């Protein structure tokens, strides 16, 4: 999983701990984590684009595509949005994480 500028805002330890309760091969575990990472990524980009004015979308996406790890992307979002974008990303990720945990626990039954 590549380093992304918002990684420090999204914690998935609860999910990895829950996955540890299953007898998964290393490959299966990595596949699950990759899918969860992808879900969180798509949701996070959606949150960002929802709060970023439309006329700034292309600039942001171009910057993100070139250097997705650059911390300056978060600075850009802080300047260009009218919300606490870090909190929006965190709360959105928490919501998705709870849904994922719920689905994992349902599968255990």
N, C-alpha and C positions, 0 to 999 in steps of 0.2 A: 504494500500500500504506500503510495507516494505521499510525501510530506505536502500538506496543504496549509495555507496561511491561517485557517481557523481551527486547526487540529487541537490546539490548547483549550478551546472552548467546549469541545465535545469529549466527554469521558464515557467509554464503553466497558469499563471494568465489570460492572454488574452483569452485563451480557456475557462476557467471557467466563465469569465465575459460574453463571447458570449453565453455560455450555459444558463446563467441567463436570457437571452432574450426569452427563451422558457418556456412554461408551462410544466415542467417535474416533475414527482413525484421524491421524494428523491431517490427511488430505480433506476429509469431511469437515473437520473443524476449521481449516483454512478457507474452505469454500463457504461455509456459513459466515465466517467473519468478513470475507470479501463481499458477500451479498449484503450484509448489514452495513458495511462501509459504503457500499454503492447506494443503498436506500438513504442513508444519512446524508451523503453527498448531494443527491438529487433534491432532497428536501431542503437542505441548507441553501443551495443555489436558488431554489424557488423562494425561500424566505428573503434572500438578498434582493432578488429581482422584484419582489413584491414591494419592498420598501425603497428601492432605488428608483429615482425618476426615470421614465422611459428614455429620455434623451441621453442618459448616461449609461444605459445598458451596453451599448456597443463598445464604449471605452472600457468599461469594467471587464467585459468578456474577453476583449483583446488583451488587456493586461493580464488577466487570469490565465488565458491560454498560453501566453509567453512565459510567465513565471508564477505558477500557482503557489509556490512556497513563500513568496515575498511578503513580509509583514506590512509593507507599505500599502498593500491592498486593503487591509483593515483600516488604515488611516484614511484612505480614499473613501471607503464606505462611511466612516464616521463623519467625514466632511459633507458627503453628498446625500445623506439620509437625515430624516427628521425624527428618528427614533434612536434609542440606545441599541444599535445593531448587534453589539456583543450579547446583550440580554435576549434579543429576539432570536439569535442563533442558538444560544444555550437553551432557551425555553422550548423552541421548536425541536431541538435534538432530544430533550428530555421527554417530550410527548411521543416522539417516534420510538425512543428507547423503551418506554413503558409499553407501547403497543407490541414491539418485538418481544419483550420479556413475557408478555401475556400470551403471545402465540407459542413461544417456546414451552411455556408451562402447560398450555393446553395440549401440546403434542405429547407431553410426558404422561398424561393420564391414560 
